Amino acid sequence: MKPVKLLANLGYGSRKDVTRLIRNGWLTRRDGSTVGVDDEVAHGDLLLDDEPLDPPQGTLILLHKPVGYTCSTKDPGRVVYDLLPERFRYRNPVLSTVGRLDRDTSGLLLLTDDGQLLHRIISPKAELPKVYEVELAEDLKGDEAALFAAGTLVLENENTPLAPAVMETVDARHARLTLIEGRYHQVRRMFAATGNRVLSLHRSRTGMLTLDGLAPGEWRIVPNEEAEEKLFGPG
């Protein structure tokens, strides 16, 4: 790929901007040689201002989303893209969230610019488990786990029962819920159907991916091999 297109697609600026960077000698190969605007280049061989380029197309990012941020590019308040380098907003293809966490939910959020990977993760056929830590306003009654596991619960304003879900009781007002689908505000609505209210909600795991020590607002790149193994399993 030509370096102008490569850098522009990674969000480093317009084609005019990145042409200027290249002509000023800011883009080099790892052996120190300069790059011309018409050269054919490989992503992994390049340095910009002596730093490796941002990850290439096909990147999967794992972000620890704090409460108070929305999964949007248009919200007037704080958005999850504020937690990433600004140029990530201008990548082409666009960097999208894989599903959403609402403003009041924290935890593991995936983002990718790989459309095929995004659809593999969110496809109902994948039945990818997502684990949530739930704090409740009232004590658990004791019958919630059986209700959620039955596969018969129909949420308000819906006609199709939820897929069976697994609930573990942590203590009287804390539960761990594992879902294989992702309907709108599903966890909050499930507990509302039992007469309870969710005070705080945190996603701790997707597939076998965890936050693994990331503090709120921190993120990391998930290598392709790890994504395949921990999201879709061997084979």
Secondary structure by P-SEA (a helix, b strand, c coil): ccaaaaaaaaccccaaaaaaaaaacccccccccccccccccccccccccccccccccbbbbbbbcccccccccccccccccccccccccccccccccccccccccccbbbbbccaaaaaaaacccccbbbbbbbbbccccccaaaaaaaccccccccccccccbbbbbbcccccbbbbbcccccaaaaaaaaaacccccbbbbccccccccccccccbbbbbcaaaaaaaacccc
